[in-house]
Amino acid sequence: MQPRENSKVRARSVGGLLALCLIWAWASLRSDLLPGYSTAFRLLPLAAEASLLGLFAILAALVALIGSAWWPKSNELGSAALVGLGLFVVPALLTEWSREWVDASTRVALFSLTPLFAVVFEPYLGRENASAPHHGFAAPLLALVGTLLVFSIDIPHSAASGLAFLGVIVAAASVAAANCIGVRVVSRASPGLSLAFAAIATACAALVLGLAAAVFRAQPGTTIPVDAWSALELVALTLLFWLMRTMSAVQMTTRFLIAPLLAILIAVAFLHPAVGARGWTGMLLIAIASGWLLLAHEDEPERTGSSVVIS
């Protein structure tokens, strides 16, 4: 790929990632930005996610079939199922289970570990010839420091809270591993096959989460509104799988740093909360680390007779 074309792809990818993070940031603040807003149609979290993923799977499968896409082979089917479970099911179940012992701020802080896990996993689970980025562990550790300055962490005080705390960390690791596998398969596939892969991954996740929603009793007060704004979540899923074609897993997992940062900045702009020097310092560190993770070039793989730059 030529340097100019590579730069255009990188710019589009970063723009897509920022759009994805903006959608997530808005979703997390919707009740605060629109305090009088209500809807009669609400679902429990697992049921809401299962419905969203199921709808996306149907739409993606229809588009793939209309486009006469090649259907994934048996090994790719297994990878798609793993991606669906690791990217959606494991974090959703562990997050819902841990909700009683781990507060929202702590969960956000713990999910900031996802890029760190991606740095560890990508050379083994990611794209062929993937190697550790130049920044090593420095950038994700810098992001973690910034996150700890911004978000408070509730230290476990019992065996149950300790297990829940560990469960959220496992969820972050699961997302990182699944992202690496997804990038490995999608980055070398045709656009049509990528769409079919996304349909299978989300369909598997929707099926498991739907069964879990029917089996497990959810706590009261945890329903999620479902309305026209939820269509943005379909856009977010589209962006998520599209980014797997052009970004590394490490770059993609910066969404767990950028989305909370955007949410804070939006809240500062519209809700005017008090932010001290510690908070601003933490946000600056998160921004620097995110930019470092996104823009730092990976080591180029060695190819006989050619020079290939992976963006």
C-alpha positions in Angstrom: 0.0 0.0 0.0 1.4 3.5 -0.9 2.2 5.9 1.9 -0.5 8.4 0.8 -3.2 5.7 0.5 -2.1 4.3 3.8 -2.5 7.7 5.4 -6.0 8.0 4.0 -7.0 4.6 5.3 -5.6 5.5 8.7 -7.5 8.8 8.8 -10.8 7.1 7.9 -10.2 4.4 10.5 -9.5 7.0 13.2 -12.6 8.9 12.2 -14.7 5.7 12.3 -13.3 4.9 15.8 -14.0 8.4 17.1 -17.6 8.1 15.7 -18.0 4.7 17.5 -16.7 6.2 20.8 -19.0 9.2 20.4 -22.0 7.0 20.0 -21.1 5.0 23.2 -20.3 8.3 25.1 -23.7 9.7 24.2 -25.5 6.4 25.2 -23.9 6.6 28.6 -25.0 10.2 29.2 -28.5 10.0 27.6 -30.4 9.9 30.9 -28.3 12.9 32.2 -28.5 15.0 29.1 -32.3 14.3 28.7 -33.6 14.1 32.3 -37.2 14.4 31.3 -37.0 11.8 28.5 -38.8 8.5 28.9 -40.0 5.7 26.8 -42.6 3.0 27.5 -40.5 0.3 25.9 -37.7 -0.9 28.1 -35.7 -4.1 28.3 -33.4 -5.7 30.9 -29.7 -5.3 29.9 -29.1 -8.9 28.7 -32.4 -8.9 26.7 -31.7 -5.5 25.2 -28.2 -6.5 24.0 -29.5 -9.8 22.7 -32.2 -8.0 20.7 -29.7 -5.5 19.3 -27.2 -8.2 18.3 -30.0 -10.3 16.8 -31.3 -7.5 14.7 -27.8 -6.6 13.5 -27.2 -10.3 12.6 -30.3 -10.4 10.5 -29.5 -7.2 8.7 -25.9 -8.2 8.1 -26.8 -11.7 6.8 -29.4 -10.2 4.4 -26.9 -7.7 3.0 -24.2 -10.5 2.7 -26.7 -12.8 0.9 -27.9 -10.0 -1.5 -24.2 -9.3 -2.3 -23.6 -13.0 -3.0 -20.9 -13.1 -0.3 -18.9 -16.2 0.2 -20.0 -17.9 3.4 -17.2 -18.5 6.0 -15.5 -21.9 6.0 -15.7 -24.2 9.0 -12.6 -22.8 10.8 -13.9 -19.3 10.2 -17.3 -20.3 11.6 -15.5 -21.3 14.8 -13.6 -18.1 14.9 -16.8 -16.1 14.4 -18.5 -17.9 17.3 -15.4 -17.2 19.5 -15.5 -13.6 18.6 -19.2 -13.3 19.4 -18.8 -15.0 22.8 -15.6 -13.1 23.7 -16.6 -9.7 22.4 -20.2 -9.6 23.7 -21.4 -12.6 25.8 -18.6 -12.9 28.4 -18.3 -9.2 29.2 -22.1 -8.8 29.3 -22.6 -11.8 31.6 -19.7 -10.9 33.9 -20.6 -7.2 34.0 -24.2 -8.0 34.9 -23.1 -10.5 37.5 -20.6 -8.1 39.1 -23.0 -5.1 39.1 -24.0 -5.7 42.8 -20.3 -5.5 44.0 -18.5 -3.4 41.4 -19.7 0.2 40.7 -19.8 1.8 37.3 -16.7 4.0 37.9 -14.6 0.9 38.9 -15.9 -1.0 35.9 -14.8 1.8 33.5 -11.3 1.9 35.2 -10.9 -1.9 34.9 -11.9 -1.9 31.3 -9.1 0.5 30.6 -6.9 -2.6 30.9 -8.2 -3.8 27.6 -5.5 -2.2 25.5 -2.9 -3.6 27.8 -4.3 -7.1 27.3 -4.4 -6.5 23.5 -0.7 -5.7 23.5 0.0 -9.0 25.2 -2.4 -11.1 23.0 -2.0 -9.6 19.5 1.3 -11.2 18.6 -0.2 -14.7 19.3 -3.9 -14.2 18.4 -3.9 -11.3 16.0 -3.0 -10.8 12.4 -0.3 -12.9 10.8 3.2 -11.4 11.3 1.8 -9.1 13.9 4.4 -8.0 16.4 4.6 -5.9 19.5 4.1 -2.1 18.7 7.0 0.2 19.3 5.5 1.7 22.4 5.4 -1.7 24.2 3.6 -1.4 27.5 4.3 2.2 28.0 1.2 3.7 26.2 -1.4 1.4 27.8 0.2 1.8 31.2 0.1 5.6 30.8 -3.6 5.3 29.9 -4.1 3.2 33.1 -2.5 5.9 35.2 -4.6 8.6 33.6 -7.8 6.5 34.2 -7.0 6.0 37.8 -6.6 9.8 38.2 -10.0 10.3 36.7 -12.1 7.4 37.9 -12.2 6.2 41.5 -11.8 2.5 42.2 -13.7 0.8 44.9 -11.2 -1.7 46.4 -12.8 -5.2 47.1 -13.7 -5.6 50.8 -15.0 -9.1 50.7 -14.6 -12.4 48.9 -17.6 -11.8 46.8 -16.5 -8.3 45.7 -13.0 -9.6 45.1 -14.4 -12.3 42.7 -16.6 -9.7 41.0 -13.6 -7.4 40.6 -11.6 -10.2 39.1 -14.6 -11.0 36.8 -14.5 -7.5 35.3 -10.8 -7.9 34.6 -11.5 -11.3 32.9 -14.2 -9.5 30.8 -11.6 -6.9 29.7 -9.2 -9.7 28.8 -11.9 -11.6 26.9 -12.7 -8.5 24.8 -9.1 -8.0 23.9 -8.6 -11.6 22.9 -11.8 -11.7 20.8 -10.8 -8.4 19.2 -7.4 -10.0 18.2 -9.1 -13.0 16.7 -11.6 -10.9 14.8 -8.9 -8.7 13.3 -7.0 -11.8 12.2 -9.9 -13.2 10.3 -11.6 -10.0 9.0 -8.4 -8.2 7.9 -7.6 -10.9 5.4 -11.1 -11.5 4.1 -13.2 -9.8 1.4 -15.8 -7.2 2.4 -18.6 -9.7 1.8 -17.0 -12.4 3.8 -16.4 -9.9 6.6 -20.1 -9.1 6.7 -21.0 -12.7 6.9 -18.5 -13.2 9.7 -20.1 -10.3 11.6 -23.6 -11.8 11.1 -22.5 -15.2 12.5 -20.6 -13.6 15.4 -23.5 -11.5 16.5 -26.1 -14.2 15.9 -24.2 -16.6 18.2 -23.9 -13.8 20.8 -27.6 -12.9 20.5 -28.6 -16.6 21.0 -26.6 -17.1 24.1 -27.5 -13.8 25.7 -31.2 -14.4 24.9 -31.1 -17.7 26.6 -29.2 -16.1 29.6 -31.9 -13.3 29.8 -34.6 -15.9 30.0 -32.8 -18.0 32.6 -31.3 -15.5 35.0 -33.3 -13.1 37.2 -32.3 -9.5 36.7 -32.2 -7.0 39.5 -34.9 -4.3 39.5 -34.1 -0.9 38.2 -31.7 -2.0 35.5 -33.9 -1.7 32.5 -32.6 0.0 29.3 -34.8 2.2 27.1 -35.3 1.0 23.5 -36.3 3.6 21.0 -35.2 5.3 17.8 -31.9 6.4 19.4 -31.0 2.7 19.7 -30.5 2.6 16.0 -27.2 4.3 16.6 -26.1 1.1 18.3 -26.5 -0.6 15.0 -24.3 2.0 13.5 -21.8 1.4 16.3 -21.7 -2.4 15.6 -21.2 -1.7 11.9 -18.3 0.5 12.7 -16.9 -2.1 15.1 -16.7 -4.8 12.5 -15.6 -2.4 9.7 -12.6 -1.2 11.8 -11.4 -4.8 12.1 -10.4 -4.6 8.4 -8.1 -1.6 8.8 -7.0 -1.4 12.5 -5.0 -3.6 14.8 -6.6 -5.0 17.9 -4.5 -2.7 20.1 -5.7 0.4 18.1 -9.3 -0.8 18.3 -9.3 -1.3 22.0 -8.5 2.4 22.6 -12.3 2.7 22.4 -12.3 1.8 26.1 -10.2 4.9 26.7 -11.6 7.4 24.2 -15.3 6.7 24.9 -15.1 7.5 28.6 -13.0 10.5 27.9 -15.5 11.9 25.4 -18.3 11.2 27.9 -16.5 13.3 30.5 -15.9 16.1 28.0 -19.5 16.1 26.9 -20.6 16.2 30.5 -18.3 19.1 31.2 -19.7 21.0 28.2 -23.4 20.5 29.0 -23.7 19.5 32.7 -20.8 21.6 34.1 -19.6 19.3 36.8 -16.6 20.3 38.9 -13.3 18.9 37.6 -10.2 19.4 39.6 -6.5 19.5 38.6 -6.2 15.7 39.2 -9.1 15.0 36.8 -7.7 17.3 34.0 -4.3 15.7 34.4 -5.8 12.2 34.1 -7.8 13.2 31.0 -4.6 14.7 29.4 -2.7 11.4 30.1 -5.6 9.4 28.6 -5.6 11.6 25.5 -1.9 11.3 25.1 -1.9 7.5 25.5 -4.8 7.1 23.2 -3.1 9.1 20.5 0.1 7.2 21.0 -1.7 3.8 20.7 -3.6 5.0 17.6 -0.9 6.7 15.7 2.2 4.8 16.5 3.3 2.5 13.6 3.6 -1.1 14.3 6.8 -2.9 13.4 6.6 -3.8 9.7 6.6 -7.6 9.0 9.4 -8.9 6.8 8.2 -10.2 3.5 10.5 -11.7 0.9 10.6 -9.5 -2.2 8.2 -6.9 -1.0 7.7 -4.2 1.6 4.2 -4.2 3.2 3.0 -1.6 5.7 0.1 -2.7 8.0 -2.0 0.1 9.2 
